[in-house]
Amino acid sequence: MNSKKSLYIMAILAVMTLLALPPASAAEEEGEAGQADDNANTVEAARETSRGYMAIGAGLAIGLAGIGTGVAQSHTGAAAVGAVAEDRGNFANSLIFIAIPETVVILGFVIANQILG
């Protein structure tokens, strides 16, 4: 099994685990139906679970945006350095092409702020 396939399998297992744990923990807390304490505990557990999912979503938004920006800047940065090395007049265009992927990280921060706010 190659490493890319095993990475995909690990990611799928992690997502399935994240999606399966809250219902399992809520089912364990259900003991005697009809009591106000049990309902309050279930509601509080649901709130904490949703906060956790919000934090995971915000972290993924920033982290994946950062990784994507790093990959994009590695390729555009190498091309920009080569273009400037050949002709100094390409500096302004190269600077613009290097700055464009930075907006993806800013968008990731905005989305994370929307998720948590």
C-alpha positions in Angstrom: 0.0 0.0 0.0 1.5 3.3 -1.0 1.7 6.2 1.4 -0.8 8.4 -0.4 -3.5 5.7 -0.1 -2.8 5.1 3.5 -3.0 8.8 4.2 -6.4 8.9 2.6 -7.6 6.0 4.7 -6.3 7.6 7.9 -8.1 10.9 7.0 -11.4 9.0 6.3 -11.1 7.1 9.6 -10.4 10.4 11.5 -13.5 12.0 10.0 -15.6 9.0 10.8 -14.4 9.0 14.4 -15.2 12.7 14.8 -18.7 12.2 13.4 -19.4 9.0 15.4 -18.2 10.1 18.9 -20.9 12.7 19.9 -23.9 10.4 19.3 -22.2 7.6 21.1 -21.5 9.8 24.1 -25.0 11.2 24.1 -26.4 7.6 24.1 -24.3 6.7 27.1 -25.7 9.6 29.1 -29.3 8.7 28.5 -30.3 6.7 31.6 -33.7 7.6 33.0 -35.8 9.5 30.5 -38.0 12.3 31.8 -35.7 13.9 34.3 -34.8 17.5 34.0 -31.2 16.9 35.0 -30.7 14.5 32.2 -32.2 16.9 29.7 -30.0 19.7 30.9 -26.9 17.5 30.7 -27.8 16.5 27.2 -28.3 20.1 26.1 -25.0 21.1 27.7 -23.2 18.2 26.0 -24.7 19.2 22.7 -23.5 22.8 23.2 -20.0 21.7 24.0 -19.9 19.3 21.0 -21.0 22.1 18.7 -18.3 24.4 20.1 -15.8 21.6 19.4 -17.0 21.2 15.9 -16.8 25.0 15.4 -13.2 25.0 16.6 -12.3 22.1 14.3 -13.9 23.9 11.4 -12.0 27.2 12.1 -8.8 25.3 12.5 -9.3 23.5 9.2 -10.2 26.8 7.5 -7.0 28.4 8.6 -4.7 25.4 8.3 -5.8 24.3 4.8 -5.7 27.8 3.6 -2.2 28.1 4.9 -1.1 24.9 3.3 -2.7 25.8 0.0 -1.0 29.2 0.1 2.4 27.6 0.8 2.1 25.3 -2.1 1.0 28.1 -4.4 3.7 30.4 -3.3 6.4 27.8 -3.7 5.6 27.5 -7.4 4.9 31.1 -8.2 7.9 32.3 -6.1 10.3 30.1 -8.0 8.8 31.3 -11.3 9.0 34.9 -10.2 12.6 34.7 -9.2 13.4 33.2 -12.5 11.5 35.9 -14.4 13.2 38.7 -12.4 16.6 37.1 -13.0 16.1 37.2 -16.7 14.6 40.7 -16.9 14.4 43.3 -14.1 11.3 44.8 -15.6 9.3 41.7 -14.5 9.7 42.6 -10.8 6.3 44.4 -10.4 4.4 41.6 -12.1 6.2 39.0 -10.1 5.4 40.8 -6.8 1.7 40.8 -7.7 1.7 37.1 -8.5 3.4 36.3 -5.2 0.9 38.5 -3.3 -2.2 36.9 -4.8 -2.0 33.6 -2.9 -1.7 35.6 0.4 -5.4 36.5 -0.1 -6.3 32.9 0.4 -5.0 32.9 4.0 -6.8 36.2 4.7 -10.0 34.5 3.4 -9.2 31.6 5.7 -9.0 34.0 8.7 -12.3 35.6 7.7 -14.1 32.3 7.4 -12.7 31.2 10.8 -13.9 34.4 12.3 -17.3 33.9 10.8 -17.4 30.3 12.2 -16.4 31.3 15.7 -18.1 34.7 15.8 
